[in-house]
């Protein structure tokens, strides 16, 4: 199997997009999780609302993963 420079660059671009999505998700959930635990400690009935806001940043890693797959499969 011959690996060309273009294939290597696509692999690097895909890994950067996936890593960026994961890092962005972690940074977003860091603040939301800390604030959410404080809200739940004071008002346990807000659990569903806090959980919803905690799950929203998960779309960042999904988008990064999809973009990485698009790059690896040479769709663009």
Gaussian input, Z-matrix of N, CA and C with variables (Angstrom, degrees):
# hf/3-21g

backbone

0 1
 N
 C     1     B1
 C     2     B2     1     A1
 N     3     B3     2     A2     1     D1
 C     4     B4     3     A3     2     D2
 C     5     B5     4     A4     3     D3
 N     6     B6     5     A5     4     D4
 C     7     B7     6     A6     5     D5
 C     8     B8     7     A7     6     D6
 N     9     B9     8     A8     7     D7
 C    10    B10     9     A9     8     D8
 C    11    B11    10    A10     9     D9
 N    12    B12    11    A11    10    D10
 C    13    B13    12    A12    11    D11
 C    14    B14    13    A13    12    D12
 N    15    B15    14    A14    13    D13
 C    16    B16    15    A15    14    D14
 C    17    B17    16    A16    15    D15
 N    18    B18    17    A17    16    D16
 C    19    B19    18    A18    17    D17
 C    20    B20    19    A19    18    D18
 N    21    B21    20    A20    19    D19
 C    22    B22    21    A21    20    D20
 C    23    B23    22    A22    21    D21
 N    24    B24    23    A23    22    D22
 C    25    B25    24    A24    23    D23
 C    26    B26    25    A25    24    D24
 N    27    B27    26    A26    25    D25
 C    28    B28    27    A27    26    D26
 C    29    B29    28    A28    27    D27
 N    30    B30    29    A29    28    D28
 C    31    B31    30    A30    29    D29
 C    32    B32    31    A31    30    D30
 N    33    B33    32    A32    31    D31
 C    34    B34    33    A33    32    D32
 C    35    B35    34    A34    33    D33
 N    36    B36    35    A35    34    D34
 C    37    B37    36    A36    35    D35
 C    38    B38    37    A37    36    D36
 N    39    B39    38    A38    37    D37
 C    40    B40    39    A39    38    D38
 C    41    B41    40    A40    39    D39
 N    42    B42    41    A41    40    D40
 C    43    B43    42    A42    41    D41
 C    44    B44    43    A43    42    D42
 N    45    B45    44    A44    43    D43
 C    46    B46    45    A45    44    D44
 C    47    B47    46    A46    45    D45
 N    48    B48    47    A47    46    D46
 C    49    B49    48    A48    47    D47
 C    50    B50    49    A49    48    D48
 N    51    B51    50    A50    49    D49
 C    52    B52    51    A51    50    D50
 C    53    B53    52    A52    51    D51
 N    54    B54    53    A53    52    D52
 C    55    B55    54    A54    53    D53
 C    56    B56    55    A55    54    D54
 N    57    B57    56    A56    55    D55
 C    58    B58    57    A57    56    D56
 C    59    B59    58    A58    57    D57
 N    60    B60    59    A59    58    D58
 C    61    B61    60    A60    59    D59
 C    62    B62    61    A61    60    D60
 N    63    B63    62    A62    61    D61
 C    64    B64    63    A63    62    D62
 C    65    B65    64    A64    63    D63
 N    66    B66    65    A65    64    D64
 C    67    B67    66    A66    65    D65
 C    68    B68    67    A67    66    D66
 N    69    B69    68    A68    67    D67
 C    70    B70    69    A69    68    D68
 C    71    B71    70    A70    69    D69
 N    72    B72    71    A71    70    D70
 C    73    B73    72    A72    71    D71
 C    74    B74    73    A73    72    D72
 N    75    B75    74    A74    73    D73
 C    76    B76    75    A75    74    D74
 C    77    B77    76    A76    75    D75
 N    78    B78    77    A77    76    D76
 C    79    B79    78    A78    77    D77
 C    80    B80    79    A79    78    D78
 N    81    B81    80    A80    79    D79
 C    82    B82    81    A81    80    D80
 C    83    B83    82    A82    81    D81
 N    84    B84    83    A83    82    D82
 C    85    B85    84    A84    83    D83
 C    86    B86    85    A85    84    D84
 N    87    B87    86    A86    85    D85
 C    88    B88    87    A87    86    D86
 C    89    B89    88    A88    87    D87
 N    90    B90    89    A89    88    D88
 C    91    B91    90    A90    89    D89
 C    92    B92    91    A91    90    D90
 N    93    B93    92    A92    91    D91
 C    94    B94    93    A93    92    D92
 C    95    B95    94    A94    93    D93
 N    96    B96    95    A95    94    D94
 C    97    B97    96    A96    95    D95
 C    98    B98    97    A97    96    D96
 N    99    B99    98    A98    97    D97
 C   100   B100    99    A99    98    D98
 C   101   B101   100   A100    99    D99
 N   102   B102   101   A101   100   D100
 C   103   B103   102   A102   101   D101
 C   104   B104   103   A103   102   D102
 N   105   B105   104   A104   103   D103
 C   106   B106   105   A105   104   D104
 C   107   B107   106   A106   105   D105
 N   108   B108   107   A107   106   D106
 C   109   B109   108   A108   107   D107
 C   110   B110   109   A109   108   D108
 N   111   B111   110   A110   109   D109
 C   112   B112   111   A111   110   D110
 C   113   B113   112   A112   111   D111
 N   114   B114   113   A113   112   D112
 C   115   B115   114   A114   113   D113
 C   116   B116   115   A115   114   D114
 N   117   B117   116   A116   115   D115
 C   118   B118   117   A117   116   D116
 C   119   B119   118   A118   117   D117
 N   120   B120   119   A119   118   D118
 C   121   B121   120   A120   119   D119
 C   122   B122   121   A121   120   D120
 N   123   B123   122   A122   121   D121
 C   124   B124   123   A123   122   D122
 C   125   B125   124   A124   123   D123
 N   126   B126   125   A125   124   D124
 C   127   B127   126   A126   125   D125
 C   128   B128   127   A127   126   D126
 N   129   B129   128   A128   127   D127
 C   130   B130   129   A129   128   D128
 C   131   B131   130   A130   129   D129
 N   132   B132   131   A131   130   D130
 C   133   B133   132   A132   131   D131
 C   134   B134   133   A133   132   D132
 N   135   B135   134   A134   133   D133
 C   136   B136   135   A135   134   D134
 C   137   B137   136   A136   135   D135
 N   138   B138   137   A137   136   D136
 C   139   B139   138   A138   137   D137
 C   140   B140   139   A139   138   D138
 N   141   B141   140   A140   139   D139
 C   142   B142   141   A141   140   D140
 C   143   B143   142   A142   141   D141
 N   144   B144   143   A143   142   D142
 C   145   B145   144   A144   143   D143
 C   146   B146   145   A145   144   D144
 N   147   B147   146   A146   145   D145
 C   148   B148   147   A147   146   D146
 C   149   B149   148   A148   147   D147
 N   150   B150   149   A149   148   D148
 C   151   B151   150   A150   149   D149
 C   152   B152   151   A151   150   D150
 N   153   B153   152   A152   151   D151
 C   154   B154   153   A153   152   D152
 C   155   B155   154   A154   153   D153
 N   156   B156   155   A155   154   D154
 C   157   B157   156   A156   155   D155
 C   158   B158   157   A157   156   D156
 N   159   B159   158   A158   157   D157
 C   160   B160   159   A159   158   D158
 C   161   B161   160   A160   159   D159
 N   162   B162   161   A161   160   D160
 C   163   B163   162   A162   161   D161
 C   164   B164   163   A163   162   D162
 N   165   B165   164   A164   163   D163
 C   166   B166   165   A165   164   D164
 C   167   B167   166   A166   165   D165
 N   168   B168   167   A167   166   D166
 C   169   B169   168   A168   167   D167
 C   170   B170   169   A169   168   D168
 N   171   B171   170   A170   169   D169
 C   172   B172   171   A171   170   D170
 C   173   B173   172   A172   171   D171
 N   174   B174   173   A173   172   D172
 C   175   B175   174   A174   173   D173
 C   176   B176   175   A175   174   D174
 N   177   B177   176   A176   175   D175
 C   178   B178   177   A177   176   D176
 C   179   B179   178   A178   177   D177
 N   180   B180   179   A179   178   D178
 C   181   B181   180   A180   179   D179
 C   182   B182   181   A181   180   D180
 N   183   B183   182   A182   181   D181
 C   184   B184   183   A183   182   D182
 C   185   B185   184   A184   183   D183
 N   186   B186   185   A185   184   D184
 C   187   B187   186   A186   185   D185
 C   188   B188   187   A187   186   D186
 N   189   B189   188   A188   187   D187
 C   190   B190   189   A189   188   D188
 C   191   B191   190   A190   189   D189
 N   192   B192   191   A191   190   D190
 C   193   B193   192   A192   191   D191
 C   194   B194   193   A193   192   D192
 N   195   B195   194   A194   193   D193
 C   196   B196   195   A195   194   D194
 C   197   B197   196   A196   195   D195
 N   198   B198   197   A197   196   D196
 C   199   B199   198   A198   197   D197
 C   200   B200   199   A199   198   D198
 N   201   B201   200   A200   199   D199
 C   202   B202   201   A201   200   D200
 C   203   B203   202   A202   201   D201
 N   204   B204   203   A203   202   D202
 C   205   B205   204   A204   203   D203
 C   206   B206   205   A205   204   D204
 N   207   B207   206   A206   205   D205
 C   208   B208   207   A207   206   D206
 C   209   B209   208   A208   207   D207
 N   210   B210   209   A209   208   D208
 C   211   B211   210   A210   209   D209
 C   212   B212   211   A211   210   D210
 N   213   B213   212   A212   211   D211
 C   214   B214   213   A213   212   D212
 C   215   B215   214   A214   213   D213
 N   216   B216   215   A215   214   D214
 C   217   B217   216   A216   215   D215
 C   218   B218   217   A217   216   D216
 N   219   B219   218   A218   217   D217
 C   220   B220   219   A219   218   D218
 C   221   B221   220   A220   219   D219
 N   222   B222   221   A221   220   D220
 C   223   B223   222   A222   221   D221
 C   224   B224   223   A223   222   D222
 N   225   B225   224   A224   223   D223
 C   226   B226   225   A225   224   D224
 C   227   B227   226   A226   225   D225

   B1=1.4554
   B2=1.5118
   B3=1.3071
   B4=1.4540
   B5=1.5250
   B6=1.3284
   B7=1.4614
   B8=1.5194
   B9=1.3112
   B10=1.4582
   B11=1.5206
   B12=1.3008
   B13=1.4625
   B14=1.5190
   B15=1.3181
   B16=1.4588
   B17=1.5196
   B18=1.3445
   B19=1.4667
   B20=1.5265
   B21=1.3218
   B22=1.4632
   B23=1.5260
   B24=1.3118
   B25=1.4661
   B26=1.5277
   B27=1.3321
   B28=1.4648
   B29=1.5296
   B30=1.3158
   B31=1.4654
   B32=1.5206
   B33=1.3256
   B34=1.4620
   B35=1.5261
   B36=1.3320
   B37=1.4666
   B38=1.5200
   B39=1.3284
   B40=1.4633
   B41=1.5194
   B42=1.3231
   B43=1.4665
   B44=1.5249
   B45=1.3030
   B46=1.4665
   B47=1.5250
   B48=1.3215
   B49=1.4673
   B50=1.5276
   B51=1.3271
   B52=1.4623
   B53=1.5252
   B54=1.3373
   B55=1.4718
   B56=1.5250
   B57=1.3261
   B58=1.4636
   B59=1.5141
   B60=1.3210
   B61=1.4636
   B62=1.5226
   B63=1.3234
   B64=1.4646
   B65=1.5260
   B66=1.3131
   B67=1.4730
   B68=1.5225
   B69=1.3213
   B70=1.4617
   B71=1.5216
   B72=1.3248
   B73=1.4626
   B74=1.5210
   B75=1.3236
   B76=1.4647
   B77=1.5106
   B78=1.3159
   B79=1.4674
   B80=1.5289
   B81=1.3128
   B82=1.4661
   B83=1.5166
   B84=1.3259
   B85=1.4600
   B86=1.5202
   B87=1.3073
   B88=1.4604
   B89=1.5261
   B90=1.2962
   B91=1.4599
   B92=1.5122
   B93=1.3220
   B94=1.4624
   B95=1.5250
   B96=1.3347
   B97=1.4630
   B98=1.5173
   B99=1.3325
   B100=1.4628
   B101=1.5308
   B102=1.3149
   B103=1.4613
   B104=1.5248
   B105=1.3264
   B106=1.4626
   B107=1.5146
   B108=1.3208
   B109=1.4654
   B110=1.5285
   B111=1.3113
   B112=1.4655
   B113=1.5203
   B114=1.3210
   B115=1.4682
   B116=1.5243
   B117=1.3398
   B118=1.4706
   B119=1.5223
   B120=1.3399
   B121=1.4618
   B122=1.5278
   B123=1.3321
   B124=1.4655
   B125=1.5260
   B126=1.3360
   B127=1.4681
   B128=1.5256
   B129=1.3223
   B130=1.4669
   B131=1.5324
   B132=1.3081
   B133=1.4690
   B134=1.5353
   B135=1.3138
   B136=1.4623
   B137=1.5351
   B138=1.3386
   B139=1.4658
   B140=1.5287
   B141=1.3096
   B142=1.4611
   B143=1.5151
   B144=1.3046
   B145=1.4635
   B146=1.5221
   B147=1.3408
   B148=1.4615
   B149=1.5261
   B150=1.3169
   B151=1.4582
   B152=1.5262
   B153=1.3148
   B154=1.4592
   B155=1.5269
   B156=1.3318
   B157=1.4598
   B158=1.5228
   B159=1.3241
   B160=1.4565
   B161=1.5239
   B162=1.3250
   B163=1.4626
   B164=1.5324
   B165=1.3077
   B166=1.4678
   B167=1.5387
   B168=1.3476
   B169=1.4712
   B170=1.5305
   B171=1.3177
   B172=1.4636
   B173=1.5278
   B174=1.3246
   B175=1.4570
   B176=1.5302
   B177=1.3381
   B178=1.4653
   B179=1.5209
   B180=1.3309
   B181=1.4668
   B182=1.5237
   B183=1.3303
   B184=1.4607
   B185=1.5262
   B186=1.3315
   B187=1.4621
   B188=1.5239
   B189=1.3299
   B190=1.4623
   B191=1.5168
   B192=1.3375
   B193=1.4542
   B194=1.5295
   B195=1.3165
   B196=1.4734
   B197=1.5270
   B198=1.3190
   B199=1.4563
   B200=1.5249
   B201=1.3278
   B202=1.4596
   B203=1.5211
   B204=1.3170
   B205=1.4658
   B206=1.5175
   B207=1.3172
   B208=1.4691
   B209=1.5219
   B210=1.3308
   B211=1.4667
   B212=1.5323
   B213=1.3403
   B214=1.4627
   B215=1.5311
   B216=1.3154
   B217=1.4605
   B218=1.5244
   B219=1.3328
   B220=1.4667
   B221=1.5247
   B222=1.3327
   B223=1.4578
   B224=1.5217
   B225=1.3154
   B226=1.4749
   B227=1.5082
   A1=109.04
   A2=115.88
   A3=121.60
   A4=108.55
   A5=115.24
   A6=120.39
   A7=107.69
   A8=115.98
   A9=120.09
   A10=109.87
   A11=114.93
   A12=120.71
   A13=110.96
   A14=116.42
   A15=120.17
   A16=111.57
   A17=116.81
   A18=120.18
   A19=111.03
   A20=115.81
   A21=119.76
   A22=110.76
   A23=117.29
   A24=120.37
   A25=111.55
   A26=116.95
   A27=120.09
   A28=110.91
   A29=116.90
   A30=120.52
   A31=111.25
   A32=117.08
   A33=120.72
   A34=110.29
   A35=117.23
   A36=120.79
   A37=111.26
   A38=116.55
   A39=120.31
   A40=110.96
   A41=116.93
   A42=119.42
   A43=111.18
   A44=117.74
   A45=120.41
   A46=110.66
   A47=117.55
   A48=119.40
   A49=111.19
   A50=117.28
   A51=119.97
   A52=110.43
   A53=116.82
   A54=120.39
   A55=110.65
   A56=117.27
   A57=120.10
   A58=112.30
   A59=116.30
   A60=120.08
   A61=111.86
   A62=116.67
   A63=120.07
   A64=111.82
   A65=116.86
   A66=120.09
   A67=109.92
   A68=117.41
   A69=120.74
   A70=112.18
   A71=116.48
   A72=120.89
   A73=110.93
   A74=116.15
   A75=120.17
   A76=112.42
   A77=116.83
   A78=119.93
   A79=110.96
   A80=117.11
   A81=120.05
   A82=111.31
   A83=116.57
   A84=119.63
   A85=112.35
   A86=117.23
   A87=120.42
   A88=111.21
   A89=116.84
   A90=120.31
   A91=113.33
   A92=115.84
   A93=120.00
   A94=110.59
   A95=116.33
   A96=119.90
   A97=112.28
   A98=116.46
   A99=119.99
   A100=111.20
   A101=116.53
   A102=119.65
   A103=111.10
   A104=115.91
   A105=120.06
   A106=112.84
   A107=117.17
   A108=119.64
   A109=111.03
   A110=116.94
   A111=120.22
   A112=111.85
   A113=116.15
   A114=120.24
   A115=110.22
   A116=116.46
   A117=119.84
   A118=111.19
   A119=117.07
   A120=119.85
   A121=110.82
   A122=116.67
   A123=120.13
   A124=112.28
   A125=117.09
   A126=121.54
   A127=109.26
   A128=117.88
   A129=120.50
   A130=114.20
   A131=118.26
   A132=120.46
   A133=111.84
   A134=118.58
   A135=122.59
   A136=112.97
   A137=117.41
   A138=121.11
   A139=112.56
   A140=117.78
   A141=121.32
   A142=112.53
   A143=116.11
   A144=121.01
   A145=110.86
   A146=116.74
   A147=120.75
   A148=110.12
   A149=117.01
   A150=120.52
   A151=110.89
   A152=117.36
   A153=121.65
   A154=110.46
   A155=117.14
   A156=120.22
   A157=111.80
   A158=117.56
   A159=120.79
   A160=111.52
   A161=117.51
   A162=121.96
   A163=111.76
   A164=118.92
   A165=121.88
   A166=112.59
   A167=120.30
   A168=118.56
   A169=114.43
   A170=118.14
   A171=120.20
   A172=111.46
   A173=117.31
   A174=119.42
   A175=111.35
   A176=117.75
   A177=120.05
   A178=111.30
   A179=117.46
   A180=117.64
   A181=110.86
   A182=116.67
   A183=118.67
   A184=109.84
   A185=116.71
   A186=119.80
   A187=111.48
   A188=117.50
   A189=120.62
   A190=112.08
   A191=116.30
   A192=120.86
   A193=110.96
   A194=116.45
   A195=120.23
   A196=110.33
   A197=117.57
   A198=120.55
   A199=110.32
   A200=117.16
   A201=120.02
   A202=112.06
   A203=117.15
   A204=120.23
   A205=112.09
   A206=116.02
   A207=119.67
   A208=110.55
   A209=115.92
   A210=119.02
   A211=111.86
   A212=116.42
   A213=119.50
   A214=112.95
   A215=116.22
   A216=119.91
   A217=112.39
   A218=117.33
   A219=124.04
   A220=112.22
   A221=115.99
   A222=120.14
   A223=110.15
   A224=116.32
   A225=119.51
   A226=111.14
   D1=128.61
   D2=-179.32
   D3=-101.44
   D4=127.14
   D5=178.49
   D6=-102.89
   D7=120.11
   D8=179.77
   D9=-90.84
   D10=167.44
   D11=178.69
   D12=-63.31
   D13=-36.65
   D14=178.98
   D15=-63.09
   D16=-42.70
   D17=178.09
   D18=-63.07
   D19=-39.76
   D20=179.03
   D21=-64.82
   D22=-40.59
   D23=179.16
   D24=-67.11
   D25=-37.54
   D26=175.37
   D27=-63.14
   D28=-40.25
   D29=179.06
   D30=-65.64
   D31=-40.74
   D32=177.83
   D33=-65.61
   D34=-42.77
   D35=179.00
   D36=-63.19
   D37=-40.01
   D38=178.95
   D39=-65.41
   D40=-42.10
   D41=-179.78
   D42=-67.22
   D43=-36.15
   D44=177.31
   D45=-66.61
   D46=-40.66
   D47=-179.47
   D48=-67.17
   D49=-40.35
   D50=178.92
   D51=-67.83
   D52=-44.70
   D53=179.79
   D54=-63.59
   D55=-39.61
   D56=178.29
   D57=-62.36
   D58=-40.98
   D59=177.27
   D60=-64.15
   D61=-41.03
   D62=-179.94
   D63=-68.82
   D64=-42.00
   D65=179.00
   D66=-66.00
   D67=-42.29
   D68=178.20
   D69=-61.43
   D70=-40.13
   D71=177.73
   D72=-62.74
   D73=-44.92
   D74=179.62
   D75=-63.03
   D76=-41.36
   D77=179.89
   D78=-67.09
   D79=-38.73
   D80=179.82
   D81=-68.92
   D82=-42.60
   D83=-177.37
   D84=-73.12
   D85=-21.36
   D86=178.03
   D87=-59.09
   D88=-51.28
   D89=-179.69
   D90=-73.05
   D91=-39.59
   D92=-179.00
   D93=-66.44
   D94=-41.07
   D95=-178.38
   D96=-65.08
   D97=-43.42
   D98=179.76
   D99=-64.30
   D100=-45.56
   D101=179.30
   D102=-67.65
   D103=-37.75
   D104=-179.44
   D105=-64.03
   D106=-39.14
   D107=178.75
   D108=-65.95
   D109=-34.73
   D110=175.86
   D111=-66.08
   D112=-40.44
   D113=179.00
   D114=-65.97
   D115=-44.55
   D116=-178.76
   D117=-65.53
   D118=-33.71
   D119=178.72
   D120=-64.49
   D121=-35.87
   D122=-178.93
   D123=-86.59
   D124=-38.94
   D125=-177.08
   D126=-134.20
   D127=88.40
   D128=-178.21
   D129=-60.12
   D130=-21.78
   D131=-179.37
   D132=-70.96
   D133=-11.71
   D134=179.44
   D135=-87.66
   D136=9.93
   D137=-175.29
   D138=-56.99
   D139=-45.93
   D140=-178.43
   D141=-61.98
   D142=-41.51
   D143=179.22
   D144=-66.24
   D145=-42.50
   D146=179.43
   D147=-66.34
   D148=-40.19
   D149=179.05
   D150=-62.18
   D151=-40.19
   D152=178.02
   D153=-60.01
   D154=-46.53
   D155=-179.19
   D156=-70.06
   D157=-26.06
   D158=177.93
   D159=-74.74
   D160=-28.30
   D161=-176.87
   D162=-85.30
   D163=-24.44
   D164=-177.09
   D165=-54.54
   D166=-44.15
   D167=-179.58
   D168=-65.22
   D169=-13.70
   D170=177.94
   D171=-60.88
   D172=-21.81
   D173=178.65
   D174=-65.88
   D175=-22.51
   D176=179.52
   D177=-64.18
   D178=-45.50
   D179=-179.15
   D180=-72.33
   D181=-29.74
   D182=177.09
   D183=-65.27
   D184=-43.62
   D185=177.94
   D186=-64.27
   D187=-41.12
   D188=177.15
   D189=-62.69
   D190=-40.39
   D191=179.38
   D192=-65.90
   D193=-43.85
   D194=179.30
   D195=-64.12
   D196=-42.06
   D197=178.20
   D198=-63.88
   D199=-40.24
   D200=176.79
   D201=-61.67
   D202=-41.95
   D203=176.78
   D204=-64.57
   D205=-39.84
   D206=177.78
   D207=-61.10
   D208=-42.23
   D209=179.42
   D210=-67.66
   D211=-42.53
   D212=-178.40
   D213=-68.09
   D214=-32.33
   D215=-179.43
   D216=-88.57
   D217=2.68
   D218=178.02
   D219=57.16
   D220=41.01
   D221=177.81
   D222=-73.43
   D223=-36.19
   D224=178.85
   D225=-94.00

